[in-house]
Amino acid sequence: MSTEPIIALCPGQGAQAVGMAKAWHDASPEAAAVIKAADEALAGVWSNADTSPGDELKDAALSSLMFLGPVDQLSRTDVSQPAIYTASVASFHGWCAANGTSPDEAPLSAAAGLSLGEYSALHLAGAFSFEDGLRLVALRGRAMQDAAEASDSSMVALIGADEDAAEQVCAAAKQDDVLVCANFNAPGQVVISGSAAACDRAETAAADLGLRATRLQVAGAFHSPLMQPAAERLERALAQTEISEPRCIVMSNVTAEAHRGPDEIRRGLYDQLTSPVRWASCCERLIADHSGVALHEFAPGKTLAGMMRRIDRGAKVTIHDTPE
């Protein structure tokens, strides 16, 4: 049995890939049970008109989309979010079983997740049940997809930018449109978000400042004021969800500080949809406050390990994309 404390890191949207969590499903009965529970829970949620990702997917099993795709359907905001949440929890359950502990007794010193991953981290810390978290992320994904489809919007990654430079780009390109900083992922990697026309101008403004700008393949302007309709739908669902005090520190994307109690969790998850994600600051705070504690990234992928190399080269992250 492993009793060494760990910090759990949970990825966000963009980490999805066809075949995600399949190795965990096949190797671990505990991981397979999580994925089966997700299929059962979403069978009801996706048939509801308020949360369904569309008639073409209404009867699809989440596990089938995770394991077999197709990639265009798996990459939809309203599918990828519950898929990533499920993969993270399944891999954590599989890891716990392999280390002779239960998920409720795993030696978590702290947890953090990037955007959507904050829900995974909160569940691992016992703030809400797996099924309640799954329903929240399914609704969140659908609400974000709807908000994105209601406006012509996008996101742009600025490589080489710090917060001041990103703010300069936004000020130069915004004009009468929406354009804000959305993700502070790592030093030299800031994402801005807003109206499509403003994003077009931002690419030019970035070049003028010697920055490299890359348009992201996303449904819309996440973590910007254009997500306010989604935040309002999520707020109603959060109010109806039972949330408990986490059993370990869980970082808030919005404040880069630990959540304090159920009401603050609800507020933080609501604010997160329209506020910038301060991932680099979350990681810096975790490393400073939990010196020497092992960092573990749960499935899918290894995106957070890559970001961590830019945040702190001395911080080693163990990846659990597969049981190996």
VOGU-3710 file (C-alpha; in Angstrom, 3 decimals, decimal comma):
1> mstepiialc> 0,000/0,000/0,000  1,340/3,442/-0,981  1,043/6,053/1,762  3,244/8,742/0,201  1,221/11,955/-0,279  0,556/13,178/-3,810  -0,808/16,213/-5,609  -3,408/15,224/-8,224  -3,451/17,251/-11,449  -6,476/16,922/-13,757
11> pgqgaqavgm> -6,487/18,042/-17,418  -9,022/20,236/-19,148  -10,654/20,418/-22,555  -8,232/19,756/-25,395  -6,729/16,683/-23,734  -9,303/14,359/-25,319  -8,186/11,744/-27,844  -9,862/8,726/-29,405  -9,002/5,709/-27,261  -8,831/7,747/-24,058
21> akawhdaspe> -9,004/5,621/-20,866  -9,435/2,404/-22,909  -6,250/0,898/-21,441  -7,450/1,733/-17,928  -10,860/0,221/-18,691  -9,290/-3,011/-19,915  -6,693/-3,315/-17,147  -8,614/-2,192/-14,081  -12,072/-3,339/-12,911  -12,215/-0,228/-10,741
31> aaavikaade> -11,618/2,071/-13,698  -14,098/0,101/-15,816  -16,744/0,550/-13,099  -16,342/4,334/-13,275  -16,787/4,353/-17,051  -19,830/2,077/-16,791  -21,337/4,435/-14,199  -20,785/7,354/-16,582  -22,590/5,544/-19,398  -25,526/4,863/-17,093
41> alagvwsnad> -25,685/8,404/-15,712  -25,493/10,107/-19,098  -28,092/7,836/-20,664  -30,674/9,978/-18,879  -28,912/13,315/-19,073  -28,269/13,262/-22,819  -31,860/12,375/-23,639  -32,932/15,607/-21,910  -33,408/18,457/-24,380  -31,563/20,908/-22,113
51> tspgdelkda> -28,330/18,937/-22,074  -28,414/16,719/-25,185  -25,463/17,240/-27,565  -27,749/16,748/-30,535  -29,943/14,084/-32,063  -26,985/12,428/-33,767  -25,418/11,711/-30,350  -28,458/11,415/-28,122  -28,302/7,621/-27,853  -24,511/7,238/-28,056
61> alsslmflgp> -22,702/5,754/-25,064  -19,973/7,974/-23,676  -17,566/5,014/-23,556  -18,084/4,351/-27,262  -17,216/7,952/-28,122  -14,176/7,813/-25,822  -12,843/4,541/-27,194  -13,870/4,706/-30,863  -14,697/8,325/-31,682  -15,107/9,667/-34,290
71> vdqlsrtdvs> -12,767/12,472/-33,311  -15,044/15,275/-34,538  -17,844/14,119/-32,237  -15,519/13,439/-29,292  -14,039/16,929/-29,694  -17,390/18,673/-29,322  -17,419/20,784/-26,159  -20,509/19,009/-24,867  -18,923/15,557/-25,339  -15,252/16,136/-24,540
81> qpaiytasva> -15,956/17,648/-21,127  -17,791/14,659/-19,589  -15,365/12,337/-21,408  -12,284/13,977/-19,864  -13,880/14,129/-16,408  -14,717/10,420/-16,631  -11,237/9,475/-17,858  -9,568/11,386/-15,016  -11,718/9,767/-12,341  -11,380/6,294/-13,901
91> sfhgwcaang> -7,582/6,520/-14,009  -7,514/7,744/-10,402  -9,636/4,789/-9,272  -7,387/2,423/-11,206  -4,257/3,990/-9,711  -5,712/3,753/-6,190  -6,531/0,060/-6,626  -3,036/-0,652/-7,952  -1,586/1,074/-4,883  -3,762/-0,760/-2,370
101> tspdeaplsa> -5,919/2,150/-1,278  -9,465/3,345/-1,859  -10,278/6,620/-3,618  -11,739/7,991/-0,374  -8,535/7,217/1,532  -5,944/8,047/-1,120  -3,093/10,158/0,277  -4,054/13,403/-1,420  -2,111/16,402/-0,175  -3,788/18,683/-2,724
111> aaglslgeys> -5,546/18,658/-6,089  -5,898/21,053/-8,998  -7,436/20,946/-12,450  -7,228/23,118/-15,538  -10,641/24,693/-16,254  -12,897/21,632/-16,653  -10,298/19,692/-14,660  -11,229/21,694/-11,571  -14,407/19,579/-11,411  -12,332/16,390/-11,556
121> alhlagafsf> -10,064/17,695/-8,782  -13,027/18,653/-6,599  -14,567/15,213/-7,014  -11,299/13,444/-6,151  -11,229/15,571/-2,988  -14,766/14,494/-2,074  -16,559/17,784/-2,730  -19,341/16,059/-4,714  -20,242/12,610/-5,978  -19,007/11,288/-9,302
131> edglrlvalr> -22,519/11,329/-10,769  -23,272/14,867/-9,584  -19,979/16,105/-11,008  -20,660/14,311/-14,283  -24,072/15,941/-14,629  -22,540/19,341/-13,909  -19,836/18,976/-16,563  -22,323/17,600/-19,105  -24,548/20,642/-18,575  -21,519/22,950/-18,523
141> gramqdaaea> -20,301/21,569/-21,835  -23,718/21,911/-23,442  -24,204/25,439/-22,097  -20,766/26,494/-23,344  -21,457/24,951/-26,759  -24,746/26,860/-26,980  -23,113/30,140/-25,915  -20,349/29,622/-28,468  -22,839/28,948/-31,264  -24,729/32,145/-30,348
151> sdssmvalig> -21,749/34,372/-31,183  -18,986/34,475/-33,785  -16,045/34,091/-31,451  -12,692/32,382/-30,992  -9,476/32,145/-28,940  -5,841/32,937/-29,774  -2,714/31,596/-28,056  0,049/34,171/-27,637  3,470/32,505/-27,475  6,142/34,541/-25,747
161> adedaaeqvc> 3,642/36,790/-23,967  3,402/37,691/-20,306  0,253/39,188/-18,769  1,232/42,782/-19,592  1,958/41,956/-23,239  -1,309/40,039/-23,563  -3,205/42,990/-22,114  -1,485/45,245/-24,655  -2,646/42,990/-27,486  -6,213/43,041/-26,173
171> aaakqddvlv> -6,192/46,833/-25,814  -4,843/47,276/-29,352  -7,256/44,837/-30,998  -10,472/45,038/-28,971  -12,110/48,165/-30,446  -15,858/47,779/-29,801  -15,740/43,992/-29,545  -15,017/41,555/-26,700  -11,368/40,529/-26,210  -9,882/39,469/-22,865
181> canfnapgqv> -7,143/37,337/-21,354  -8,571/33,858/-20,810  -5,781/31,452/-19,785  -2,452/32,069/-18,091  -1,176/28,554/-18,732  2,568/28,953/-18,252  5,262/31,602/-18,573  5,249/32,731/-22,189  1,906/31,088/-22,932  -1,229/33,223/-22,585
191> visgsaaacd> -4,540/32,643/-24,369  -6,900/35,491/-25,231  -10,581/35,079/-26,013  -13,313/37,111/-27,667  -15,148/38,097/-30,811  -13,827/36,604/-34,037  -13,137/40,029/-35,559  -11,162/41,070/-32,483  -9,192/37,817/-32,628  -8,334/38,578/-36,248
201> raetaaadlg> -6,979/41,981/-35,235  -5,149/40,414/-32,277  -3,046/38,268/-34,599  -1,786/41,414/-36,289  -1,301/43,270/-33,001  0,657/40,340/-31,587  3,014/40,300/-34,558  3,639/44,032/-34,066  4,814/43,235/-30,514  7,051/40,383/-31,679
211> lratrlqvag> 4,729/37,661/-30,374  3,610/34,520/-32,168  -0,174/34,149/-32,356  -1,960/30,863/-33,046  -5,721/30,610/-33,556  -7,125/27,750/-31,477  -9,567/25,188/-32,831  -12,302/25,746/-30,252  -16,055/26,246/-30,425  -15,957/29,800/-29,103
221> afhsplmqpa> -14,648/32,387/-26,667  -14,326/30,402/-23,438  -13,490/32,221/-20,182  -14,793/35,503/-21,550  -17,936/37,626/-21,039  -19,449/35,834/-24,056  -19,895/32,794/-21,775  -22,237/34,665/-19,401  -25,359/32,790/-20,647  -23,596/29,505/-19,906
231> aerleralaq> -22,561/30,742/-16,464  -26,168/31,544/-15,608  -27,327/28,056/-16,590  -24,497/26,525/-14,596  -25,291/28,691/-11,565  -28,779/27,179/-11,319  -27,386/23,641/-11,476  -24,700/24,396/-8,886  -27,337/25,709/-6,486  -29,130/22,357/-6,685
241> teiseprciv> -25,982/20,219/-6,272  -24,870/18,927/-2,881  -21,319/20,145/-2,281  -19,166/19,293/0,746  -15,944/20,626/2,215  -13,044/19,045/0,261  -10,862/16,658/2,259  -7,706/18,286/0,899  -6,689/21,576/-0,649  -8,222/22,161/-4,087
251> msnvtaeahr> -7,021/25,163/-6,055  -9,430/27,657/-7,602  -8,641/28,577/-11,208  -10,065/32,057/-10,657  -8,173/33,088/-7,508  -5,173/30,699/-7,578  -5,957/30,055/-3,909  -7,503/27,087/-2,122  -11,281/26,790/-2,163  -12,899/27,456/1,198
261> gpdeirrgly> -16,250/25,734/1,641  -19,225/24,853/-0,550  -20,475/28,396/-1,163  -17,055/29,534/-2,377  -16,798/26,467/-4,614  -20,131/27,312/-6,239  -19,070/30,912/-6,748  -15,669/29,926/-8,104  -17,101/27,498/-10,656  -19,637/30,114/-11,754
271> dqltspvrwa> -16,991/32,842/-12,110  -14,617/30,474/-13,901  -16,678/30,510/-17,112  -16,196/34,251/-17,637  -12,859/34,799/-15,837  -9,259/34,005/-16,765  -7,811/30,657/-15,672  -4,673/31,279/-13,604  -3,143/27,832/-14,011  0,498/28,881/-13,759
281> sccerliadh> -0,185/30,659/-10,469  -2,078/27,624/-9,145  0,903/25,388/-9,865  3,423/27,832/-8,425  1,379/28,029/-5,221  1,102/24,242/-4,957  4,843/23,749/-5,418  5,661/26,447/-2,858  3,190/25,189/-0,246  3,767/21,442/-0,777
291> sgvalhefap> 7,493/21,233/-1,355  8,652/17,737/-2,209  5,170/16,270/-2,675  4,914/14,140/-5,839  2,861/15,517/-8,724  0,622/13,056/-10,606  -1,306/13,892/-13,793  -4,323/11,681/-14,345  -5,763/10,732/-17,726  -6,120/11,679/-20,481
301> gktlagmmrr> -2,837/12,792/-22,007  0,179/14,645/-20,656  -0,697/18,290/-21,369  -0,219/19,453/-17,791  3,193/17,813/-17,520  4,247/19,813/-20,562  2,998/23,051/-19,029  4,742/22,230/-15,755  8,099/22,090/-17,534  7,563/25,757/-18,440
311> idrgakvtih> 6,280/26,687/-14,978  8,975/24,943/-12,908  11,638/22,821/-14,604  12,470/21,154/-11,315  8,951/19,821/-10,799  8,588/16,236/-12,058  5,097/15,044/-13,014  4,203/11,341/-13,165  1,744/10,726/-16,009  -1,134/8,246/-15,767
321> dtpe> -2,539/8,348/-19,294  -2,321/4,523/-19,247  -1,739/2,010/-16,414  1,906/1,636/-17,510
//
